[in-house]
Amino acid sequence: MDLVINRIIDQVGQVLLGKEHQVKLSIACLLARGHLLIEDLPGMGKTTLAHCLAATLGLDYDRVQFTSDLLPADILGVSIFDRNSSVFQFHPGPVFTQVLLADEINRSTPKTQSALLEAMEEGQVTIEGETRELPTPFFVIATQNPATQSGTFPLPESQLDRFLMRVSLGYPSESSEMALFKGVDSRAIIKTIKPVVSLPVLSRLQDAVNDVRATDQLLSYLQRLVSATRMGDKFIHGLSPRGALAWLRAAKAWALIHQRDYVVPDDIQAVMPAVVGHRIRSVERGNVMHDSAGQDSMFDYLLKTVDVLGATA
């Protein structure tokens, strides 16, 4: 399994140059059976990552471009009357796929955004009173533009919490950008990508995340980090129990990617920005953390306040 994970990382990394950490986080998110939110400026490679990941894993892929006039039925599907059979025939929407790219999700109205909630949480949708199961695996990669851009509707906290991780790709390094200038267009590369893993193997990798061990000492460290977000005057509110469980699940997936069947403190710390940053509110900023400077300050505070061995600064 270790070889398979490395092949996935290497193949995606050949298209998304210089972003190994973000690629690993995306794969960890999928293995942990979560959903991924990518927040960045247009043209940073968000769509490329989603398409390349689906092609590498051999999964069905669909894309929805979110706009202000998009309706829930455009995502979930709709029943249309068939005059020949005199019955309503259900036409599934793009949500019935294995990897769904919800592109620029914050450009649609809250009503349309919420249409994804049941699908992301339950792996099913209820349409016209009938519950329909979604394919397995079901992985939503949503992208959003910074809230400062015009024509955006910020995601409410209840919907942000549905995403296991939120990442930002950022600008490429000088060497990576030079390689982009000299290389083949990424869209052409994606068309040539062959899957490196079968669906049964991917399912076993996801199951293996649950088998990754966490000692009582490690769980104590995680619990003290969580408690630190709920105490003092740094945060408006702390991390919820669901957020804490998401943190542990992500750390287990990160450990698996690094060929370990046990969690170490570095795993907890490595996934902290992606898992925690969109779930807690800073008193200083007064909002869910969106900017990197605010996030870095918040994480530095937690790491300095909570000692791995149990002492409190």
N, C-alpha and C positions, 0 to 999 in steps of 0.2 A: 504493500500500500504506500510505503514511503516513496518508492520510485514513481508511482502514479502521480502523487501530489507534486513531486518535483517536475514531472513532465508538464503538468497543468500550468504551474507557475512559469516555467521556461517558455512555453508556447505563447501564453498571454503576454509575457514580458517582451517577446520579440516584436509585438505590435505596439504595446504601450511602453515606450522606452523610458527608462529611468524612473519608473514608478513601482519598484518591487514591493515596497511596504504597502502601498495602497492595493496592489494586486493580491498580496497575501491576506490583507484584511477582507477583501471581497470574497475570496475563496473560503476563508474562515467563517464569514457570515453565512454563506450557502451551506457549508458543512454543519453549522449549528442550527440549520433550518430557520434562519431569520430572514429579514428583508433589509435591503441596503438603500440608503439615501445618499446621493452625491450632490453636494452643493458647490457650485463654482460658476465662473463666468462662461458664457457661450464659447465653444471652440476649444475647450481644454481637454477633450478626449472622453467625455462622459459616455456618449453613445458608442464610441469605439470600444470602450471597456465592456459594456453590456453585450454587444454583438459578438465580440471576440470570445468572451467567456462562454456564451451559449454555444458557439461553434466548436470550441475546444472540448466542451463537455458532451457534445452531441445531443443537445436538448432543443426542443421546439422553441421558437423565438417569435415574439410579436412585439409591435411597438404602437403606442398610442401617443399622439402629439396633443397635449392638453392645451386647450384654448378657452377663452371666456365663454364661448357658446357650446362647449362640449356638454352633452347630457349623460346621465348615468347609464341609460340604455345603450349609448355608443360604446360603453366599456363592457357591460354585462351581457348584452344581447336583448333580443326582442322576439315576441311571437307574432307571426304574420298569418293572416287567414288565407288558406289555400282553397280556392274555389273548386278545384278538381276533386279534392277529397273531403271538402266541407268541414275541415278541422283546422285549428291553429297549429302551425309548425314553428317550433322554436329555432331561431337562428342565433347560435352562440356568438358572443362578442369576443374581442381579442383577449379577455381575461382567461379564456380557456386555453391556456398554453402553459409551458413549463417555465420559461423565462419571459417575463413581461417588462418591457421598458416603458415606464410612465414618464415621458419626456416633458420637462418643464411643468411639473405637477402643480406648482404654485401659480400658474397662469390660469387655472380653472377656478370656478366658484367653489365655495365650501361644500355645497350639496353634491357636486360631482366628485370632489376629493373624497368625501365620506363613502362613496359607492365602493371604494376599495377596502374599507375597513373590515367587513365580514370576511371578504376573500383572504385578506392578509392574516387575520387572526384565526379563522376556522378552517381555511382550505376548502371552503364551499361558499356558494351564493344562493340566496333565496330570491327567486324571480316569480312573480305572479302566484305566490303561495307555494311554490314547489322548490324544494332544496336540491341543488345540483352540485355534485362533487367536482372539484377541480383536479387537473392532472397532478401526478406526483413525479418528481418534486415540483413545487410551485414557488418560484423565486421572483419577487418584485424588486426591480432596480429602478428607483425613482430619481429623477434629476430635478433640481430646482436652481433658479437663478438667485443671486443675492437679493434680499428683501429691499435693498436700496434702489433696485431697478424698477422702472415704471411698469404698471400693468400686472403687478403680482399680488396674490392673496396669501399672506403668511399661513403656513400650516399650523393648526391649533395643537396644543400640547398633547391632546388625546391621540391625535394622528401621528405626531412625531414619535410617541412612545411605541407605536406599532413597528417602527424600524429598529432592528437590533443594533445597527450601526449607522453612523453618518460620517462620511469622509469628504475630503476635498483633495482634488488632484494637484492643483497649483500649476505654476508655470514650469516647463521643463528646464533642466540644466542646460548650460551652453553646449556641452558635448552631445546631449540627447537631441537638442534642437538642430545641431549640425547634421546629425545622423538622419533626422527627419528630412532635412533639405536634400540630402544626397540619396536617400532611400526611395523605395517604391511606395506609392500611395497606400495607406493603411487599408482602405476599402478593397483594393486589389488583393492585398495579402489575406484578408479575412475570407475572401472567396475561395482561396486555396487551402484553407485550414481543414485538417482532418481531425475527427474526435480522437482523443487519447485515452478515453475511459468509457466503459460501457455503463448502462443504467444500473444493472445489478451491483457493479463495483462501487458506483457513486452512492448507492443506497447503503452499502456496507460501511463506507467511509462516514456517512452521516450517523449510522448506528454506533460506530466506534467512538464518536465524541462522548456519548453517554458513559462509555466504559473508562474514560480517562479519570484517574484517581486524583482526589484532593484531600490532603491530610487535615486533621483537626487544626493544626497550627496554621496551615494555609487558609482554611476557612475563617479562623479567628482574625487573621490579617485582613481578609476581605471584609469581614463584618465591622472591624474597627474603621476601615476606610469609609464604609457606608455610613456608619454612625457619625463620622466627622462631617459629613455633608448635612447632617440633621441637627448639629449642635453649633452653638456660638452665633456670631453675628455676620458670618460671611455669606450665607445663602438665605434666600427667601423661603425656599423649601428644599428638603433633601431628597435623596434617592428613594424611590418606592421599593417595596419588597419585590415587585415584578422586575424593576430595573436592576436590583441586586442579583436576582436569578439570571437575568440576561447577561450581566457582567461575568458571572461564573461560567455560563455556557459558552460565551465567546472566548474566555480564557482557556477552556478545555479544547476548543477547536484550534486555538493558536498553538497550544502545546502539541496537538496531533500533527499540525503542519510542520512543526519542528521536530518530528520523529520521537516524541516522548509520550508515554502513557500515564503521565502524572503532571500536575500543575506546579509551577514554581512561581515565586513572587514576580519575576520578570514578565510572566505571561499576564498576570493581573495588571501590571503597569503598562504593558505594550498596547493593550486594547482599551485602556481607560479613556483616552480622548475620543475614540470612535463610539464607545458605548455610553459614556456618562455625559459628554459635552452637550447633548441636545435634551437631556432629561432633568437637569437641575437649573435653578435660577440664582444668579449672583445678586447680592444686595447692591454692590457697586454699580453693576450694569443695569439692574432692574429688569432683566429679560433673560430668556433662554440664551445661552452663550452661542454667538454666531461668529465672532471675530477671533482670529488665532491668538492675538495678544491677550485677550481676556481669558481664553481657554488655558494658555500656558501659565498664566498667573494662578488660575484656579488649581491646576494640577500640581504646580510647584508647592502650593500651600498644603494640599493633601499629602503629598509625599514627604514634606518636611514635618508635618504634624503627626503623622502615623508611622511609627517605627515598625519594621518588618518583624522584629523579635518580641514586640509587645510593649516596649516603653513608649511613652507619649511625650512629645516635645512640648 
